Structure formats: C-alpha cells, structure tokens
Amino acid sequence: MDSRIKRIYVPMTESGFYILFCLQQPQHGYGIGQQVRQMTGSDLIIGAGTMYGTLSKMENDGLIAFVKEEEKRKLYQITELGKKILNLEIQRIERLYKNSKGETVK
C-alpha cells in the first residue's frame, strides 16, 4: 500500500468513513447519503459538495471505482485498496474504543 494514501486516509473523517463503508455494495451518492442518515439517526448529513468531492478524490486515489450508470446516477464500489484502508480505520476505531474502556489492546 502506498504510504501517501495511508497518510491521507488514516485517520479518516467521519464523512469519508461512512462513504467508504457504504460502498461495500454498489451505490450512488444520493443512496449513500440516505444510508448514512439512517445509520446515524440523522446525526450526520453529508452535503452534496462533501459527497461528490469525496467520491471524486477516492476514485482518483483508487479507493473506489465507477461500476455503472443507472438513471443518470453513477454507481461506485470499494476496491481492494479501499477495503484495506477501511479495515485500517476500523482497527484504529476499535483500538480507541477499547482504550476508552480501559481494555488491553491485543
């Protein structure tokens, strides 16, 4: 994995995390926004600028890939590199959670 990519994405913004997490299945920007809103109980609402800017950056960096277009909406899905970055971020969050509970990190 390119160390530059790791430096850029870990730690990840909350919006970036949810966008990448939602793309484990093919999805378009609007669908991601709706899924994030549901997952967070409307605590996180991703604006269009953030959504499409993040999708574009992640696509350029190889974390996600364009799958196809449906009804004028571009569908994206996470790539192998994206899965590795997502896994690193999940491990980081789990470590933070365990440390906050006083648990030993293994």
MOPAC internal coordinates of N, CA, C and O (Angstrom, degrees):
PM7 1SCF
backbone

  N    0.0000 0     0.00 0     0.00 0    0    0    0
  C    1.4529 1     0.00 0     0.00 0    1    0    0
  C    1.5339 1   108.51 1     0.00 0    2    1    0
  O    1.2310 1   120.94 1   -43.05 1    3    2    1
  N    1.2919 1   115.82 1   136.95 1    3    2    1
  C    1.4586 1   122.99 1   178.72 1    5    3    2
  C    1.5308 1   109.36 1   -64.88 1    6    5    3
  O    1.2310 1   120.19 1   -55.18 1    7    6    5
  N    1.3269 1   117.24 1   124.82 1    7    6    5
  C    1.4702 1   120.54 1  -178.29 1    9    7    6
  C    1.5301 1   111.13 1   -63.56 1   10    9    7
  O    1.2310 1   120.06 1   151.98 1   11   10    9
  N    1.3365 1   117.50 1   -28.02 1   11   10    9
  C    1.4645 1   120.69 1   177.36 1   13   11   10
  C    1.5222 1   110.61 1   -63.37 1   14   13   11
  O    1.2310 1   120.62 1   136.62 1   15   14   13
  N    1.3141 1   116.42 1   -43.38 1   15   14   13
  C    1.4716 1   121.10 1   179.21 1   17   15   14
  C    1.5264 1   109.90 1   -63.10 1   18   17   15
  O    1.2310 1   120.78 1   136.11 1   19   18   17
  N    1.3253 1   116.11 1   -43.89 1   19   18   17
  C    1.4657 1   120.21 1   179.42 1   21   19   18
  C    1.5314 1   110.33 1   -61.14 1   22   21   19
  O    1.2310 1   119.93 1   136.79 1   23   22   21
  N    1.3150 1   117.74 1   -43.21 1   23   22   21
  C    1.4717 1   121.54 1   179.55 1   25   23   22
  C    1.5231 1   111.33 1   -62.97 1   26   25   23
  O    1.2310 1   120.68 1   143.07 1   27   26   25
  N    1.3348 1   116.31 1   -36.93 1   27   26   25
  C    1.4654 1   120.29 1  -177.81 1   29   27   26
  C    1.5312 1   111.32 1   -70.85 1   30   29   27
  O    1.2310 1   120.45 1   139.97 1   31   30   29
  N    1.3349 1   116.75 1   -40.03 1   31   30   29
  C    1.4667 1   120.02 1  -168.65 1   33   31   30
  C    1.5248 1   115.52 1  -104.27 1   34   33   31
  O    1.2310 1   119.23 1   168.71 1   35   34   33
  N    1.3093 1   119.08 1   -11.29 1   35   34   33
  C    1.4756 1   119.76 1  -179.60 1   37   35   34
  C    1.5172 1   107.82 1  -125.13 1   38   37   35
  O    1.2310 1   119.26 1   -66.25 1   39   38   37
  N    1.3523 1   119.02 1   113.75 1   39   38   37
  C    1.4554 1   125.96 1     3.37 1   41   39   38
  C    1.5246 1   112.09 1   -75.28 1   42   41   39
  O    1.2310 1   121.22 1   -22.71 1   43   42   41
  N    1.3021 1   115.27 1   157.29 1   43   42   41
  C    1.4502 1   123.29 1  -174.98 1   45   43   42
  C    1.5293 1   109.86 1  -104.77 1   46   45   43
  O    1.2310 1   120.84 1   -30.83 1   47   46   45
  N    1.3177 1   116.00 1   149.17 1   47   46   45
  C    1.4609 1   118.87 1   173.25 1   49   47   46
  C    1.5269 1   108.79 1   -66.89 1   50   49   47
  O    1.2310 1   120.68 1   -21.94 1   51   50   49
  N    1.3026 1   116.31 1   158.06 1   51   50   49
  C    1.4619 1   119.76 1   178.23 1   53   51   50
  C    1.5273 1   110.85 1   -61.58 1   54   53   51
  O    1.2310 1   120.54 1   137.83 1   55   54   53
  N    1.3181 1   116.58 1   -42.17 1   55   54   53
  C    1.4717 1   119.59 1   178.14 1   57   55   54
  C    1.5198 1   110.85 1   -61.86 1   58   57   55
  O    1.2310 1   120.68 1   133.04 1   59   58   57
  N    1.3302 1   116.30 1   -46.96 1   59   58   57
  C    1.4578 1   120.71 1   179.21 1   61   59   58
  C    1.5147 1   112.01 1   -59.39 1   62   61   59
  O    1.2310 1   120.84 1   138.42 1   63   62   61
  N    1.3313 1   116.00 1   -41.58 1   63   62   61
  C    1.4660 1   120.20 1   178.90 1   65   63   62
  C    1.5190 1   110.83 1   -59.75 1   66   65   63
  O    1.2310 1   120.41 1   129.24 1   67   66   65
  N    1.3218 1   116.83 1   -50.76 1   67   66   65
  C    1.4628 1   119.65 1  -177.23 1   69   67   66
  C    1.5325 1   112.11 1   -65.74 1   70   69   67
  O    1.2310 1   120.48 1   142.73 1   71   70   69
  N    1.3122 1   116.69 1   -37.27 1   71   70   69
  C    1.4631 1   118.92 1   178.06 1   73   71   70
  C    1.5284 1   109.79 1   -61.77 1   74   73   71
  O    1.2310 1   120.34 1   130.02 1   75   74   73
  N    1.3235 1   116.95 1   -49.98 1   75   74   73
  C    1.4632 1   120.58 1  -179.28 1   77   75   74
  C    1.5226 1   110.85 1   -64.43 1   78   77   75
  O    1.2310 1   120.14 1   139.27 1   79   78   77
  N    1.3259 1   117.33 1   -40.73 1   79   78   77
  C    1.4585 1   122.26 1   179.18 1   81   79   78
  C    1.5311 1   110.90 1   -60.15 1   82   81   79
  O    1.2310 1   120.57 1   136.25 1   83   82   81
  N    1.3197 1   116.52 1   -43.75 1   83   82   81
  C    1.4677 1   120.69 1  -178.54 1   85   83   82
  C    1.5277 1   112.28 1   -67.80 1   86   85   83
  O    1.2310 1   120.18 1   156.85 1   87   86   85
  N    1.3228 1   117.25 1   -23.15 1   87   86   85
  C    1.4621 1   120.02 1  -176.65 1   89   87   86
  C    1.5232 1   113.15 1   -85.51 1   90   89   87
  O    1.2310 1   120.17 1  -162.83 1   91   90   89
  N    1.3114 1   117.28 1    17.17 1   91   90   89
  C    1.4586 1   119.97 1   171.70 1   93   91   90
  C    1.5301 1   109.67 1   -68.93 1   94   93   91
  O    1.2310 1   121.34 1   162.78 1   95   94   93
  N    1.3284 1   115.04 1   -17.22 1   95   94   93
  C    1.4665 1   123.43 1   171.17 1   97   95   94
  C    1.5231 1   106.42 1  -123.73 1   98   97   95
  O    1.2310 1   119.42 1   -32.52 1   99   98   97
  N    1.3333 1   118.71 1   147.48 1   99   98   97
  C    1.4705 1   119.32 1   178.64 1  101   99   98
  C    1.5276 1   110.74 1   -55.67 1  102  101   99
  O    1.2310 1   121.27 1   -43.93 1  103  102  101
  N    1.3315 1   115.17 1   136.07 1  103  102  101
  C    1.4603 1   120.09 1  -174.31 1  105  103  102
  C    1.5221 1   108.61 1  -157.58 1  106  105  103
  O    1.2310 1   120.84 1   -24.62 1  107  106  105
  N    1.3307 1   116.00 1   155.38 1  107  106  105
  C    1.4513 1   121.81 1   174.21 1  109  107  106
  C    1.5238 1   108.92 1  -107.41 1  110  109  107
  O    1.2310 1   120.92 1   -13.94 1  111  110  109
  N    1.3199 1   115.85 1   166.06 1  111  110  109
  C    1.4576 1   120.91 1  -174.83 1  113  111  110
  C    1.5182 1   114.19 1   -53.49 1  114  113  111
  O    1.2310 1   120.20 1   132.77 1  115  114  113
  N    1.3184 1   117.23 1   -47.23 1  115  114  113
  C    1.4650 1   119.82 1  -179.17 1  117  115  114
  C    1.5279 1   110.43 1   -61.43 1  118  117  115
  O    1.2310 1   120.22 1   136.88 1  119  118  117
  N    1.3280 1   117.18 1   -43.12 1  119  118  117
  C    1.4658 1   121.17 1   179.56 1  121  119  118
  C    1.5169 1   112.07 1   -63.47 1  122  121  119
  O    1.2310 1   120.60 1   141.41 1  123  122  121
  N    1.3318 1   116.45 1   -38.59 1  123  122  121
  C    1.4630 1   120.23 1   176.81 1  125  123  122
  C    1.5240 1   109.48 1   -61.47 1  126  125  123
  O    1.2310 1   120.78 1   133.01 1  127  126  125
  N    1.3224 1   116.10 1   -46.99 1  127  126  125
  C    1.4679 1   120.64 1   179.40 1  129  127  126
  C    1.5165 1   112.33 1   -56.53 1  130  129  127
  O    1.2310 1   120.56 1   136.62 1  131  130  129
  N    1.3239 1   116.53 1   -43.38 1  131  130  129
  C    1.4606 1   121.03 1   179.52 1  133  131  130
  C    1.5317 1   110.84 1   -66.88 1  134  133  131
  O    1.2310 1   120.47 1   138.92 1  135  134  133
  N    1.3287 1   116.70 1   -41.08 1  135  134  133
  C    1.4649 1   120.93 1  -179.77 1  137  135  134
  C    1.5320 1   110.54 1   -65.58 1  138  137  135
  O    1.2310 1   120.16 1   137.94 1  139  138  137
  N    1.3260 1   117.31 1   -42.06 1  139  138  137
  C    1.4642 1   121.15 1   179.13 1  141  139  138
  C    1.5215 1   110.21 1   -64.44 1  142  141  139
  O    1.2310 1   120.71 1   136.43 1  143  142  141
  N    1.3051 1   116.25 1   -43.57 1  143  142  141
  C    1.4696 1   120.06 1   178.64 1  145  143  142
  C    1.5261 1   110.22 1   -58.26 1  146  145  143
  O    1.2310 1   120.49 1   136.30 1  147  146  145
  N    1.3256 1   116.66 1   -43.70 1  147  146  145
  C    1.4714 1   121.06 1   179.74 1  149  147  146
  C    1.5255 1   110.97 1   -67.28 1  150  149  147
  O    1.2310 1   120.41 1   135.07 1  151  150  149
  N    1.3363 1   116.83 1   -44.93 1  151  150  149
  C    1.4673 1   120.88 1  -177.86 1  153  151  150
  C    1.5225 1   112.42 1   -62.78 1  154  153  151
  O    1.2310 1   120.35 1   146.41 1  155  154  153
  N    1.3381 1   116.94 1   -33.59 1  155  154  153
  C    1.4597 1   120.91 1  -174.83 1  157  155  154
  C    1.5239 1   113.05 1  -101.79 1  158  157  155
  O    1.2310 1   120.32 1  -172.79 1  159  158  157
  N    1.3224 1   117.00 1     7.21 1  159  158  157
  C    1.4639 1   119.54 1  -178.35 1  161  159  158
  C    1.5224 1   111.49 1    60.98 1  162  161  159
  O    1.2310 1   120.26 1  -144.62 1  163  162  161
  N    1.3169 1   117.10 1    35.38 1  163  162  161
  C    1.4686 1   125.39 1  -178.81 1  165  163  162
  C    1.5295 1   113.38 1    68.13 1  166  165  163
  O    1.2310 1   119.92 1  -167.16 1  167  166  165
  N    1.3432 1   117.77 1    12.84 1  167  166  165
  C    1.4643 1   120.20 1   175.24 1  169  167  166
  C    1.5214 1   111.27 1   -71.00 1  170  169  167
  O    1.2310 1   120.26 1   152.01 1  171  170  169
  N    1.3248 1   117.11 1   -27.99 1  171  170  169
  C    1.4644 1   121.14 1   178.18 1  173  171  170
  C    1.5216 1   108.18 1  -124.01 1  174  173  171
  O    1.2310 1   121.44 1   -60.18 1  175  174  173
  N    1.3127 1   114.86 1   119.82 1  175  174  173
  C    1.4561 1   121.54 1   175.45 1  177  175  174
  C    1.5235 1   106.56 1  -121.63 1  178  177  175
  O    1.2310 1   120.77 1   -62.14 1  179  178  177
  N    1.3197 1   116.14 1   117.86 1  179  178  177
  C    1.4596 1   121.02 1  -176.31 1  181  179  178
  C    1.5266 1   109.03 1   -91.40 1  182  181  179
  O    1.2310 1   120.96 1   -61.21 1  183  182  181
  N    1.3161 1   115.77 1   118.79 1  183  182  181
  C    1.4649 1   121.29 1   179.05 1  185  183  182
  C    1.5212 1   111.28 1   -69.57 1  186  185  183
  O    1.2310 1   121.17 1   -19.55 1  187  186  185
  N    1.3207 1   115.36 1   160.45 1  187  186  185
  C    1.4702 1   120.96 1  -177.33 1  189  187  186
  C    1.5296 1   111.88 1   -59.46 1  190  189  187
  O    1.2310 1   119.77 1   138.30 1  191  190  189
  N    1.3243 1   118.05 1   -41.70 1  191  190  189
  C    1.4593 1   121.04 1  -179.66 1  193  191  190
  C    1.5179 1   111.92 1   -61.85 1  194  193  191
  O    1.2310 1   120.95 1   135.17 1  195  194  193
  N    1.3277 1   115.78 1   -44.83 1  195  194  193
  C    1.4687 1   120.69 1   178.04 1  197  195  194
  C    1.5185 1   110.35 1   -65.63 1  198  197  195
  O    1.2310 1   120.69 1   135.67 1  199  198  197
  N    1.3193 1   116.29 1   -44.33 1  199  198  197
  C    1.4713 1   120.84 1  -177.77 1  201  199  198
  C    1.5244 1   110.79 1   -59.92 1  202  201  199
  O    1.2310 1   120.23 1   124.04 1  203  202  201
  N    1.3109 1   117.17 1   -55.96 1  203  202  201
  C    1.4527 1   119.89 1  -172.71 1  205  203  202
  C    1.5249 1   112.24 1   -76.05 1  206  205  203
  O    1.2310 1   120.07 1   151.32 1  207  206  205
  N    1.3307 1   117.47 1   -28.68 1  207  206  205
  C    1.4586 1   120.38 1   173.19 1  209  207  206
  C    1.5236 1   111.20 1   -65.86 1  210  209  207
  O    1.2310 1   120.82 1   137.52 1  211  210  209
  N    1.3377 1   116.04 1   -42.48 1  211  210  209
  C    1.4706 1   121.38 1   179.65 1  213  211  210
  C    1.5201 1   110.52 1   -68.28 1  214  213  211
  O    1.2310 1   119.96 1   136.36 1  215  214  213
  N    1.3296 1   117.68 1   -43.64 1  215  214  213
  C    1.4659 1   120.59 1   178.03 1  217  215  214
  C    1.5239 1   110.70 1   -59.11 1  218  217  215
  O    1.2310 1   120.52 1   135.87 1  219  218  217
  N    1.3180 1   116.60 1   -44.13 1  219  218  217
  C    1.4592 1   120.80 1  -179.38 1  221  219  218
  C    1.5303 1   110.70 1   -63.63 1  222  221  219
  O    1.2310 1   120.17 1   134.36 1  223  222  221
  N    1.3097 1   117.28 1   -45.64 1  223  222  221
  C    1.4657 1   121.42 1   179.93 1  225  223  222
  C    1.5226 1   110.83 1   -63.82 1  226  225  223
  O    1.2310 1   120.41 1   134.70 1  227  226  225
  N    1.3306 1   116.81 1   -45.30 1  227  226  225
  C    1.4667 1   120.34 1  -179.95 1  229  227  226
  C    1.5321 1   111.22 1   -64.36 1  230  229  227
  O    1.2310 1   120.45 1   143.40 1  231  230  229
  N    1.3158 1   116.74 1   -36.60 1  231  230  229
  C    1.4638 1   119.54 1   177.64 1  233  231  230
  C    1.5318 1   110.11 1   -67.15 1  234  233  231
  O    1.2310 1   120.26 1   135.01 1  235  234  233
  N    1.3160 1   117.11 1   -44.99 1  235  234  233
  C    1.4721 1   121.02 1   179.12 1  237  235  234
  C    1.5299 1   111.65 1   -62.08 1  238  237  235
  O    1.2310 1   120.22 1   146.25 1  239  238  237
  N    1.3285 1   117.18 1   -33.75 1  239  238  237
  C    1.4651 1   121.98 1  -179.35 1  241  239  238
  C    1.5296 1   113.16 1   -86.53 1  242  241  239
  O    1.2310 1   120.22 1   176.96 1  243  242  241
  N    1.3474 1   117.19 1    -3.04 1  243  242  241
  C    1.4615 1   121.16 1   175.46 1  245  243  242
  C    1.5213 1   115.71 1    84.23 1  246  245  243
  O    1.2310 1   119.91 1  -166.88 1  247  246  245
  N    1.3498 1   117.78 1    13.12 1  247  246  245
  C    1.4633 1   120.60 1   178.76 1  249  247  246
  C    1.5261 1   112.24 1   -81.03 1  250  249  247
  O    1.2310 1   121.23 1   152.15 1  251  250  249
  N    1.3237 1   115.26 1   -27.85 1  251  250  249
  C    1.4619 1   121.04 1   177.43 1  253  251  250
  C    1.5195 1   108.23 1  -133.86 1  254  253  251
  O    1.2310 1   121.12 1   -17.02 1  255  254  253
  N    1.3218 1   115.47 1   162.98 1  255  254  253
  C    1.4596 1   120.50 1   178.72 1  257  255  254
  C    1.5202 1   109.68 1  -136.78 1  258  257  255
  O    1.2310 1   121.49 1   -35.35 1  259  258  257
  N    1.3238 1   114.76 1   144.65 1  259  258  257
  C    1.4633 1   121.67 1   173.36 1  261  259  258
  C    1.5249 1   107.72 1   -65.21 1  262  261  259
  O    1.2310 1   120.45 1   -48.08 1  263  262  261
  N    1.3357 1   116.75 1   131.92 1  263  262  261
  C    1.4606 1   121.67 1  -179.65 1  265  263  262
  C    1.5272 1   110.33 1  -101.62 1  266  265  263
  O    1.2310 1   120.93 1   125.72 1  267  266  265
  N    1.3292 1   115.83 1   -54.28 1  267  266  265
  C    1.4637 1   120.78 1   179.94 1  269  267  266
  C    1.5196 1   108.73 1  -171.35 1  270  269  267
  O    1.2310 1   121.21 1    -6.48 1  271  270  269
  N    1.3151 1   115.29 1   173.52 1  271  270  269
  C    1.4498 1   121.03 1   177.44 1  273  271  270
  C    1.5209 1   108.56 1  -112.77 1  274  273  271
  O    1.2310 1   121.20 1   -47.08 1  275  274  273
  N    1.3306 1   115.31 1   132.92 1  275  274  273
  C    1.4712 1   121.73 1   177.09 1  277  275  274
  C    1.5044 1   108.37 1  -129.68 1  278  277  275
  O    1.2310 1   120.53 1   -57.07 1  279  278  277
  N    1.3083 1   116.60 1   122.93 1  279  278  277
  C    1.4596 1   121.81 1   178.02 1  281  279  278
  C    1.5237 1   111.70 1    48.82 1  282  281  279
  O    1.2310 1   120.65 1  -131.29 1  283  282  281
  N    1.3201 1   116.36 1    48.71 1  283  282  281
  C    1.4623 1   124.60 1   177.85 1  285  283  282
  C    1.5339 1   113.41 1    66.90 1  286  285  283
  O    1.2310 1   119.92 1  -164.25 1  287  286  285
  N    1.3221 1   117.77 1    15.75 1  287  286  285
  C    1.4641 1   121.93 1   177.13 1  289  287  286
  C    1.5185 1   109.08 1  -115.93 1  290  289  287
  O    1.2310 1   121.22 1   -48.42 1  291  290  289
  N    1.3358 1   115.28 1   131.58 1  291  290  289
  C    1.4619 1   120.43 1   178.64 1  293  291  290
  C    1.5134 1   110.15 1   -83.20 1  294  293  291
  O    1.2310 1   120.98 1   -51.49 1  295  294  293
  N    1.3256 1   115.72 1   128.51 1  295  294  293
  C    1.4542 1   121.10 1   176.02 1  297  295  294
  C    1.5232 1   109.63 1   -99.69 1  298  297  295
  O    1.2310 1   121.17 1   -44.42 1  299  298  297
  N    1.3244 1   115.36 1   135.58 1  299  298  297
  C    1.4547 1   122.44 1   179.90 1  301  299  298
  C    1.5215 1   108.98 1  -122.06 1  302  301  299
  O    1.2310 1   121.22 1   -19.48 1  303  302  301
  N    1.3370 1   115.27 1   160.52 1  303  302  301
  C    1.4631 1   120.89 1   175.07 1  305  303  302
  C    1.5208 1   108.24 1  -146.54 1  306  305  303
  O    1.2310 1   120.94 1   -28.90 1  307  306  305
  N    1.3117 1   115.81 1   151.10 1  307  306  305
  C    1.4564 1   122.62 1  -179.96 1  309  307  306
  C    1.5315 1   110.25 1   -65.20 1  310  309  307
  O    1.2310 1   120.72 1   -35.34 1  311  310  309
  N    1.3257 1   116.22 1   144.66 1  311  310  309
  C    1.4713 1   122.05 1   176.72 1  313  311  310
  C    1.5325 1   108.92 1   -98.65 1  314  313  311
  O    1.2310 1   120.65 1    -2.26 1  315  314  313
  N    1.3208 1   116.37 1   177.74 1  315  314  313
  C    1.4715 1   119.91 1   176.64 1  317  315  314
  C    1.5240 1   110.98 1   -60.79 1  318  317  315
  O    1.2310 1   120.17 1   138.40 1  319  318  317
  N    1.3311 1   117.29 1   -41.60 1  319  318  317
  C    1.4615 1   120.33 1   176.73 1  321  319  318
  C    1.5238 1   110.29 1   -62.00 1  322  321  319
  O    1.2310 1   120.59 1   137.29 1  323  322  321
  N    1.3163 1   116.47 1   -42.71 1  323  322  321
  C    1.4602 1   120.66 1   177.70 1  325  323  322
  C    1.5183 1   112.13 1   -60.64 1  326  325  323
  O    1.2310 1   120.51 1   140.91 1  327  326  325
  N    1.3336 1   116.62 1   -39.09 1  327  326  325
  C    1.4678 1   120.51 1   177.94 1  329  327  326
  C    1.5250 1   111.19 1   -63.90 1  330  329  327
  O    1.2310 1   120.72 1   140.73 1  331  330  329
  N    1.3390 1   116.23 1   -39.27 1  331  330  329
  C    1.4655 1   119.81 1   178.69 1  333  331  330
  C    1.5338 1   110.64 1   -64.82 1  334  333  331
  O    1.2310 1   120.57 1   135.91 1  335  334  333
  N    1.3231 1   116.52 1   -44.09 1  335  334  333
  C    1.4639 1   120.73 1   178.73 1  337  335  334
  C    1.5279 1   110.57 1   -64.42 1  338  337  335
  O    1.2310 1   120.26 1   136.21 1  339  338  337
  N    1.3244 1   117.11 1   -43.79 1  339  338  337
  C    1.4599 1   121.13 1   178.69 1  341  339  338
  C    1.5174 1   110.43 1   -60.74 1  342  341  339
  O    1.2310 1   120.31 1   137.01 1  343  342  341
  N    1.3258 1   117.02 1   -42.99 1  343  342  341
  C    1.4620 1   120.86 1   179.26 1  345  343  342
  C    1.5323 1   111.24 1   -63.01 1  346  345  343
  O    1.2310 1   120.03 1   138.02 1  347  346  345
  N    1.3328 1   117.54 1   -41.98 1  347  346  345
  C    1.4642 1   120.51 1   176.65 1  349  347  346
  C    1.5253 1   111.37 1   -59.69 1  350  349  347
  O    1.2310 1   120.99 1   138.49 1  351  350  349
  N    1.3172 1   115.72 1   -41.51 1  351  350  349
  C    1.4635 1   119.94 1  -179.45 1  353  351  350
  C    1.5291 1   111.23 1   -69.12 1  354  353  351
  O    1.2310 1   119.95 1   140.46 1  355  354  353
  N    1.3151 1   117.71 1   -39.54 1  355  354  353
  C    1.4692 1   120.69 1   177.42 1  357  355  354
  C    1.5252 1   109.53 1   -63.28 1  358  357  355
  O    1.2310 1   120.05 1   137.61 1  359  358  357
  N    1.3332 1   117.51 1   -42.39 1  359  358  357
  C    1.4723 1   120.75 1   177.66 1  361  359  358
  C    1.5285 1   110.49 1   -61.88 1  362  361  359
  O    1.2310 1   120.03 1   139.50 1  363  362  361
  N    1.3314 1   117.54 1   -40.50 1  363  362  361
  C    1.4600 1   121.57 1   178.87 1  365  363  362
  C    1.5299 1   110.86 1   -63.41 1  366  365  363
  O    1.2310 1   120.57 1   136.57 1  367  366  365
  N    1.3192 1   116.52 1   -43.43 1  367  366  365
  C    1.4683 1   120.95 1   179.91 1  369  367  366
  C    1.5267 1   110.44 1   -66.26 1  370  369  367
  O    1.2310 1   120.49 1   138.37 1  371  370  369
  N    1.3343 1   116.68 1   -41.63 1  371  370  369
  C    1.4660 1   120.22 1   177.71 1  373  371  370
  C    1.5260 1   110.89 1   -61.40 1  374  373  371
  O    1.2310 1   120.50 1   139.24 1  375  374  373
  N    1.3400 1   116.64 1   -40.76 1  375  374  373
  C    1.4650 1   120.77 1   178.58 1  377  375  374
  C    1.5289 1   110.15 1   -63.15 1  378  377  375
  O    1.2310 1   120.21 1   136.07 1  379  378  377
  N    1.3231 1   117.21 1   -43.93 1  379  378  377
  C    1.4589 1   120.95 1   177.64 1  381  379  378
  C    1.5248 1   111.04 1   -59.37 1  382  381  379
  O    1.2310 1   121.00 1   135.64 1  383  382  381
  N    1.3242 1   115.69 1   -44.36 1  383  382  381
  C    1.4617 1   120.42 1  -179.34 1  385  383  382
  C    1.5291 1   110.74 1   -62.98 1  386  385  383
  O    1.2310 1   120.67 1   132.80 1  387  386  385
  N    1.3345 1   116.33 1   -47.20 1  387  386  385
  C    1.4678 1   119.85 1  -179.97 1  389  387  386
  C    1.5185 1   111.10 1   -61.93 1  390  389  387
  O    1.2310 1   120.25 1   137.22 1  391  390  389
  N    1.3183 1   117.12 1   -42.78 1  391  390  389
  C    1.4617 1   120.10 1   179.17 1  393  391  390
  C    1.5201 1   111.40 1   -63.90 1  394  393  391
  O    1.2310 1   120.18 1   144.83 1  395  394  393
  N    1.3206 1   117.26 1   -35.17 1  395  394  393
  C    1.4646 1   120.12 1  -179.96 1  397  395  394
  C    1.5294 1   111.28 1   -69.49 1  398  397  395
  O    1.2310 1   120.62 1   158.32 1  399  398  397
  N    1.3205 1   116.43 1   -21.68 1  399  398  397
  C    1.4691 1   121.43 1   179.75 1  401  399  398
  C    1.5289 1   111.39 1   -97.26 1  402  401  399
  O    1.2310 1   120.56 1  -178.81 1  403  402  401
  N    1.3337 1   116.53 1     1.19 1  403  402  401
  C    1.4527 1   120.41 1   179.70 1  405  403  402
  C    1.5172 1   113.83 1    77.06 1  406  405  403
  O    1.2310 1   120.29 1  -163.45 1  407  406  405
  N    1.3355 1   117.05 1    16.55 1  407  406  405
  C    1.4655 1   120.81 1   179.62 1  409  407  406
  C    1.5191 1   109.71 1   -84.16 1  410  409  407
  O    1.2310 1   121.00 1   -25.91 1  411  410  409
  N    1.3003 1   115.69 1   154.09 1  411  410  409
  C    1.4610 1   121.29 1   176.55 1  413  411  410
  C    1.5154 1   108.86 1   -79.76 1  414  413  411
  O    1.2310 1   121.20 1   -47.86 1  415  414  413
  N    1.3188 1   115.32 1   132.14 1  415  414  413
  C    1.4607 1   121.18 1   178.41 1  417  415  414
  C    1.5172 1   108.02 1   -84.82 1  418  417  415
  O    1.2310 1   120.58 1   -49.43 1  419  418  417
  N    1.3517 1   116.51 1   130.57 1  419  418  417
  C    1.4704 1   121.23 1  -179.51 1  421  419  418
  C    1.4826 1   110.04 1  -105.23 1  422  421  419
  O    1.2310 1   120.10 1   180.00 1  423  422  421

